Structure formats: C-alpha cells, structure tokens
Amino acid sequence: MQLTPLSGIDFSDASQIRMLIHSKGFFNASTESWLSALDCAVNRDVVICALGGLIGHLTRLMVYLAYLFLPLNTFISHLNRLCHL
C-alpha cells in the first residue's frame, strides 16, 4: 500500500503549495482569501510550506483511513443489497 497521493509536490516550494491549494479547492468555503490569514506572518513562504506539509500528512491519513474502512464499506454495501432482494 502506497500512501503518497501528493507525490511530485515539493513542500519547500511555496508557489507549488499555493497552486496545490488552489487546484484542490481547499479553503473555498471561506469568505476571505486563505492568504489573508498570513498577513501578520513574518515569512509567508515558510508558513505556506509548513501548511503544505500538514496538507500532505492529512491527505495520507485520509487515504489510509479510506483503505482501512474500504472492506467495511463493501460489507455494508453487500448487506444493503441483500436486504433489498
């Protein structure tokens, strides 16, 4: 099992992380730009790189949890089909 869904992303490159956040639609529910949260940061690029690392870890965790619960979802799906026969 490979848990690297964000392979190819350089987490030391803030511009790549900005593009990743934009392309995935993270923080779209917010009425303000997510960058406005960094207005008081001394070095925005360092904060963005740290955020990118966090996004990478959380994404791997979600993939791992989906992998763990896939058999449970399949089992529930089969039970639902049996109940509707």
N, C-alpha and C positions, 0 to 999 in steps of 0.2 A: 504494500500500500504506500503510495507516494502522497505526502501531504504538502505539496508545494504548488498551490494553484496560482501563485503570483510570481512564478519563475520569470526571469528576464527583467524584473524590476530592480533597478539599482537604488537601494534605500539611502544612499549617500548623495543622490541627485534630487534636489528639491523640485526641479522642474518636472521630472518624471513622476514624482509623487503627486504634484498638482494635476498633471494630466490624468493619472490614475483616478484620483478623487473625482475629477470632472467626468471622466468617461463612465465610471461606475454609478454616478449619481448620488454619491454619499453627501449627506447634509442638504439635500434638495428640499426637505420639509421646512427648513429654517427660512424665516422671512429675511434674514440678513445674510450676507456673504459669510462663509465659514472663515474667510481670511480676516474678517473684522475682529474675530476673537484673538488674533495675534497682534493687534495694534500696539499693545504695550510690551511686546516681546523685544528684547534687545537684538537677538539674531533670529529672524523669522525662518531662515533656511534650516537652522539646527532644529527648531521646533517642528517644522514640517517633516524633516527626516525622521524625527522621533515618532511623529504621528503615523508616518508611513510604516515604520517598524511595528507599531501597535496594530495597524490595519492588517499587516501581513500575519501577525500572530493570531489575531481574532479570526481571520479568514481560514487559516489552517485548523483552528479549533472547530469552526463550523463544519468544515469538510470532514473532520474526524468524527464529530458527533453525528453527522448525517450517515457516515459509514457505519457507525455503531448501531444506529437506530433503523437502518435500512431493512434488516431482517424483521424487526418488529413491525414496521410499516407494511411489509409484504405479507406477514402473517395476518395482520388486521384486515388488509385488503382481501385476502382469501376468505377470512371469516365473514366479511360483509357479503361477498359473492354467495357463499353457502347459505346465508340467512335469507337471501333474496331469491333462492331457487324455488 
